[in-house]
Amino acid sequence: MGNVPLKVGVHLPFSERQMQGETPRWQDIVTMARRAEEVGFDSIWIADHLLFRFEGIEPRGGWECLSLLSALAASTSRVELGTLVVCTGFRNPALLAKIADTVDEISGGRLILGIGAGYHEPEYQAFGYPYDHRVSRFEEAAQIISGLLKTGQVDFAGQFYQARECELRPRGPRAGGPPIMIGTKGARMLQLTAKYADLWNGWVAFDKSHPTAVPPLREAVDAACREVGRDPATLGRTMTVLVDFVGTPDLATRLIRPDSHAEPIVGTPAEIARALHSFTAEGISHIQVALQPNNLAGIEQFAPVIEVLNAERGTGN
C-alpha cells in the first residue's frame, strides 16, 4: 500500500468535565476551533452524544452536535468541519440531510457528514429513541440521507422511515452535497458503508493507536466494497487516534470510557508526527486526533507536531 497525502484534524470537547475535569462552554469550544485553524489543523470534529451513563462514573451530558457545528461553520473560514459521528437514530433522516446541506452552506462547502448507528443504549432510553433494529434503521436512514444529499430528491417508504417526494430546496454550495463518512467495524455496517459512503472511519482511540491496527480493518472494508461491486480505491479511509500529553494512569476515566484499554501516541513532536505519518503507508488519508488534555493547552502542545508535518511535506499554513 503506497503512501497517500495526510490531513490531520482534531476532535474537540463537547461533554461535561471533558476538559481536564472542566465542562467546555461555547467560548472554550470556539476558541479551541479558531486556534486549531490558526496552527494548521486541516479539520475539526464534534461527537454526537446526548448523555453518558456508565456504571461507576457520574453521568455526563454533551452539547448538541449539529448546533455546535453550525456555529463553528460561521466562526471559522478554512478548516473542514466533521461530525464524528452523528447518530441517525436521534433525528429524522430527511431532516438530518436538510441540516447537513444547511451547515454546508454556512461553511461554504467545508462539511464532512459522518454518520453512524450509535451504541450507548442509556441515551436512547433517556431521550425516548428506539434502540431496537439499529442497523436496519440505519440502513433506511442512509438511503434517504445519501439520496437527498447526492441528488437533491428521494421518494422512500420503508419500515421505519418515510420520505415521500422529498426534495432539498435550495441546495447547498456543492451539487452532490457534502461527503458522507460512516464510522464502523461491523460486517453489515461495512456493506452499507461500501454502498453509501464517500469515506470510512475507523476509531482506534480507545484501543491501540498504531498502524498495525489498520490492515485487518482495511481488509474488511475492501471485502465489503468488493461484495457490493465497488472498487475499494474509491472509498476514502480515515482513522481516529489518541495523542496523550498528560500521561497519568486514569486515562480510561478521562476518556469517559471505563472499559477502554487505550494505547495512545506519545513522545516528542517529531516522534508524534512520525507516528501519524506512518498511517499513510496503510492507506489512511485523514487522521482525527483525540487529544489529552482536550483543551486549549492540548492544541498548543500539538502545534509543533503540525510544524514538523508541514516541514516534511514542504508546505505551511
C-alpha positions as CSV (number, residue, x, y, z in Angstrom):
1,M,0.0,0.0,0.0
2,G,1.6,3.2,-1.1
3,N,1.7,6.4,0.9
4,V,-1.1,8.9,0.5
5,P,-1.3,12.6,1.4
6,L,-2.3,13.1,5.0
7,K,-4.8,15.5,6.6
8,V,-4.9,15.9,10.3
9,G,-7.9,17.0,12.3
10,V,-8.7,17.5,16.0
11,H,-11.6,16.1,18.0
12,L,-13.0,19.0,20.1
13,P,-14.5,18.6,23.6
14,F,-18.3,18.7,23.8
15,S,-19.3,17.0,27.1
16,E,-19.2,17.7,30.8
17,R,-15.8,17.6,32.5
18,Q,-14.1,16.7,29.2
19,M,-11.5,19.4,29.5
20,Q,-9.4,18.0,32.3
21,G,-12.4,18.0,34.6
22,E,-13.9,21.2,33.3
23,T,-17.0,21.4,31.2
24,P,-16.5,23.1,27.8
25,R,-18.6,26.2,27.3
26,W,-19.2,27.6,23.9
27,Q,-16.4,30.2,24.3
28,D,-14.0,27.4,25.1
29,I,-15.0,25.4,22.1
30,V,-14.9,28.3,19.6
31,T,-11.6,29.5,21.0
32,M,-10.1,26.0,20.5
33,A,-11.5,25.7,17.0
34,R,-10.1,29.1,15.9
35,R,-6.7,28.3,17.4
36,A,-6.8,24.9,15.7
37,E,-7.4,26.6,12.4
38,E,-4.5,29.1,13.1
39,V,-1.9,26.4,14.0
40,G,-2.7,24.5,10.8
41,F,-5.1,21.6,11.6
42,D,-7.0,20.6,8.4
43,S,-10.3,19.8,10.2
44,I,-12.2,20.0,13.4
45,W,-14.7,17.3,14.6
46,I,-17.6,17.1,17.1
47,A,-19.1,14.0,18.5
48,D,-22.8,13.3,18.9
49,H,-23.8,12.1,22.3
50,L,-26.7,13.3,24.5
51,L,-25.9,11.5,27.8
52,F,-23.3,9.1,29.1
53,R,-24.2,6.7,31.8
54,F,-21.5,4.2,32.7
55,E,-21.5,2.2,35.9
56,G,-19.3,3.7,38.5
57,I,-18.9,7.0,36.8
58,E,-21.1,10.1,37.4
59,P,-23.4,10.7,34.4
60,R,-22.2,13.2,31.8
61,G,-24.1,15.1,29.1
62,G,-23.0,16.6,25.9
63,W,-23.9,19.7,23.9
64,E,-25.9,19.0,20.8
65,C,-23.5,18.2,17.9
66,L,-25.1,19.9,14.9
67,S,-25.9,23.1,16.8
68,L,-22.2,23.4,17.7
69,L,-21.1,22.6,14.2
70,S,-23.4,25.2,12.7
71,A,-21.9,27.8,15.0
72,L,-18.4,26.7,14.2
73,A,-19.1,26.9,10.5
74,A,-19.8,30.6,10.9
75,S,-16.8,31.1,13.3
76,T,-14.1,29.6,11.1
77,S,-13.0,30.1,7.5
78,R,-10.7,27.3,6.3
79,V,-10.9,24.1,8.2
80,E,-13.2,21.2,7.2
81,L,-15.9,20.5,9.8
82,G,-17.0,17.0,10.6
83,T,-19.4,15.0,12.7
84,L,-17.6,12.1,14.4
85,V,-20.2,10.7,14.1
86,V,-23.8,11.9,14.1
87,C,-26.3,9.3,15.3
88,T,-29.0,8.8,12.7
89,G,-31.3,7.3,15.4
90,F,-31.5,10.7,17.1
91,R,-33.0,12.6,14.2
92,N,-35.4,12.1,11.2
93,P,-33.0,11.2,8.3
94,A,-34.6,13.6,5.8
95,L,-34.3,16.4,8.3
96,L,-30.7,15.4,9.0
97,A,-29.9,15.7,5.3
98,K,-31.5,19.2,5.3
99,I,-29.5,20.2,8.3
100,A,-26.3,18.9,6.7
101,D,-26.9,20.8,3.5
102,T,-27.6,24.0,5.5
103,V,-24.4,23.6,7.6
104,D,-22.5,23.0,4.3
105,E,-24.0,26.3,3.1
106,I,-23.0,28.2,6.2
107,S,-19.4,26.8,6.0
108,G,-19.0,27.5,2.3
109,G,-18.7,23.7,1.5
110,R,-16.5,22.5,4.3
111,L,-18.7,19.9,6.0
112,I,-18.0,16.2,6.2
113,L,-21.1,14.4,7.4
114,G,-20.0,11.4,9.5
115,I,-23.0,9.2,10.4
116,G,-23.4,6.0,12.4
117,A,-26.0,3.9,14.2
118,G,-24.9,4.8,17.7
119,Y,-24.2,2.3,20.5
120,H,-24.9,3.8,24.0
121,E,-28.4,2.5,25.0
122,P,-28.9,4.7,28.1
123,E,-29.1,7.9,26.0
124,Y,-31.6,6.3,23.7
125,Q,-33.8,5.4,26.7
126,A,-33.4,8.8,28.4
127,F,-34.4,10.8,25.3
128,G,-37.1,8.4,24.1
129,Y,-35.5,7.0,20.9
130,P,-36.0,3.3,19.9
131,Y,-32.9,1.2,20.4
132,D,-34.1,-1.9,18.5
133,H,-33.2,-2.8,14.9
134,R,-30.4,-0.1,15.0
135,V,-28.7,-1.3,11.8
136,S,-31.9,-1.8,9.9
137,R,-33.0,1.7,10.9
138,F,-29.6,3.0,9.9
139,E,-29.8,1.3,6.5
140,E,-33.1,3.1,5.7
141,A,-31.7,6.4,7.1
142,A,-28.5,6.0,4.9
143,Q,-30.6,5.5,1.8
144,I,-32.6,8.7,2.5
145,I,-29.6,10.8,3.5
146,S,-27.5,9.7,0.6
147,G,-30.3,10.1,-1.9
148,L,-31.1,13.6,-0.8
149,L,-27.6,14.9,-0.5
150,K,-26.3,13.4,-3.7
151,T,-29.3,14.0,-6.0
152,G,-31.5,16.5,-4.1
153,Q,-34.5,14.3,-4.0
154,V,-35.8,10.9,-2.8
155,D,-39.1,9.0,-2.7
156,F,-38.8,6.4,0.0
157,A,-41.2,4.3,2.1
158,G,-39.6,1.9,4.5
159,Q,-40.4,0.0,7.7
160,F,-39.0,2.7,9.9
161,Y,-38.8,5.9,7.9
162,Q,-40.7,7.6,5.1
163,A,-39.6,10.5,2.8
164,R,-42.2,10.7,0.1
165,E,-41.5,13.0,-2.9
166,C,-38.9,14.8,-0.7
167,E,-36.6,17.5,-2.1
168,L,-33.8,19.6,-0.8
169,R,-34.5,23.1,-1.9
170,P,-32.5,25.3,-2.1
171,R,-29.3,23.3,-2.4
172,G,-26.1,24.0,-0.6
173,P,-22.8,25.0,-2.3
174,R,-22.0,21.5,-3.6
175,A,-24.2,19.9,-6.2
176,G,-23.5,16.5,-4.8
177,G,-23.7,17.6,-1.2
178,P,-21.1,17.2,1.5
179,P,-19.2,13.9,1.5
180,I,-20.7,11.2,3.7
181,M,-18.5,9.3,6.1
182,I,-19.6,6.2,8.0
183,G,-17.7,5.0,11.1
184,T,-17.9,1.3,11.8
185,K,-16.2,-2.0,12.1
186,G,-19.2,-4.3,11.9
187,A,-19.7,-6.5,8.8
188,R,-23.2,-5.4,7.9
189,M,-22.4,-1.7,8.6
190,L,-19.4,-2.0,6.4
191,Q,-21.6,-3.2,3.5
192,L,-23.7,-0.1,4.0
193,T,-20.5,2.0,4.1
194,A,-19.5,0.5,0.7
195,K,-22.9,1.3,-0.7
196,Y,-23.5,4.8,0.5
197,A,-20.3,6.5,1.9
198,D,-17.5,8.5,0.4
199,L,-15.3,7.9,3.4
200,W,-14.8,5.3,6.1
201,N,-13.7,5.9,9.6
202,G,-12.0,3.5,12.0
203,W,-11.9,4.6,15.6
204,V,-8.9,3.1,17.4
205,A,-8.5,5.9,20.0
206,F,-9.9,3.6,22.8
207,D,-7.6,0.8,21.6
208,K,-4.1,0.8,20.1
209,S,-3.4,4.0,18.2
210,H,-0.9,2.3,15.9
211,P,-0.8,1.5,12.1
212,T,-0.8,-2.2,13.0
213,A,-4.5,-1.8,13.8
214,V,-5.2,-0.8,10.2
215,P,-4.6,-3.9,8.0
216,P,-7.4,-6.2,9.4
217,L,-9.8,-3.2,9.3
218,R,-8.7,-2.3,5.7
219,E,-9.2,-5.9,4.6
220,A,-12.7,-5.9,5.9
221,V,-13.5,-2.6,4.2
222,D,-12.0,-3.8,0.9
223,A,-14.0,-7.0,1.1
224,A,-17.2,-5.1,1.8
225,C,-16.6,-3.0,-1.3
226,R,-16.0,-6.0,-3.5
227,E,-19.2,-7.6,-2.2
228,V,-21.3,-4.7,-3.5
229,G,-19.3,-4.3,-6.7
230,R,-17.4,-1.2,-5.7
231,D,-13.7,-0.5,-6.4
232,P,-12.2,-0.3,-2.9
233,A,-9.9,2.5,-4.1
234,T,-12.9,4.8,-4.4
235,L,-13.7,4.8,-0.7
236,G,-11.5,7.2,1.3
237,R,-10.1,5.9,4.6
238,T,-9.9,7.9,7.9
239,M,-8.7,6.9,11.4
240,T,-9.2,8.4,14.8
241,V,-6.3,8.1,17.2
242,L,-5.4,9.3,20.7
243,V,-2.4,11.5,21.5
244,D,-1.8,11.8,25.2
245,F,0.4,14.6,26.6
246,V,-0.9,14.1,30.2
247,G,0.4,10.6,30.9
248,T,-1.5,9.7,34.1
249,P,-3.0,6.3,34.9
250,D,-6.6,7.4,34.9
251,L,-6.8,7.5,31.1
252,A,-10.0,5.4,30.8
253,T,-11.8,7.7,33.2
254,R,-10.6,10.8,31.3
255,L,-11.9,9.3,28.1
256,I,-15.4,8.7,29.6
257,R,-14.9,5.0,28.6
258,P,-14.2,2.9,31.7
259,D,-13.9,-0.2,29.6
260,S,-11.3,1.2,27.3
261,H,-7.7,0.0,27.1
262,A,-6.2,2.8,25.2
263,E,-2.6,2.8,24.0
264,P,-2.1,6.4,22.9
265,I,0.6,8.0,20.8
266,V,3.2,9.8,23.0
267,G,6.6,11.3,22.5
268,T,8.3,14.4,21.1
269,P,6.6,16.4,18.4
270,A,8.9,14.7,15.8
271,E,8.0,11.3,17.2
272,I,4.3,12.0,17.2
273,A,4.5,13.4,13.7
274,R,6.3,10.3,12.5
275,A,3.7,8.0,14.2
276,L,0.9,9.9,12.5
277,H,2.6,9.9,9.1
278,S,3.1,6.1,9.3
279,F,-0.6,5.6,8.9
280,T,-0.3,6.8,5.3
281,A,1.6,3.7,4.4
282,E,-1.6,1.8,5.3
283,G,-3.8,4.0,3.0
284,I,-5.1,6.4,5.7
285,S,-5.6,9.8,4.2
286,H,-7.2,11.7,7.1
287,I,-6.5,11.3,10.8
288,Q,-8.7,12.8,13.5
289,V,-6.7,13.3,16.7
290,A,-8.3,13.0,20.1
291,L,-6.1,15.0,22.5
292,Q,-5.3,14.6,26.1
293,P,-5.6,17.2,27.5
294,N,-8.6,18.1,25.4
295,N,-8.4,21.8,25.9
296,L,-6.6,24.9,24.5
297,A,-3.3,23.7,26.1
298,G,-3.6,20.5,24.2
299,I,-4.0,22.4,20.9
300,E,-0.9,24.4,21.8
301,Q,1.1,21.3,22.7
302,F,0.1,19.7,19.4
303,A,1.0,22.8,17.2
304,P,4.7,21.8,16.9
305,V,3.6,18.4,15.6
306,I,1.9,20.2,12.7
307,E,5.0,22.2,12.1
308,V,7.0,19.0,11.7
309,L,4.4,17.5,9.4
310,N,4.3,20.7,7.3
311,A,8.1,20.8,7.1
312,E,8.2,17.2,5.9
313,R,5.7,17.8,3.2
314,G,7.2,21.2,2.3
315,T,4.1,23.3,3.0
316,G,3.0,25.8,5.5
317,N,-0.3,27.4,6.6
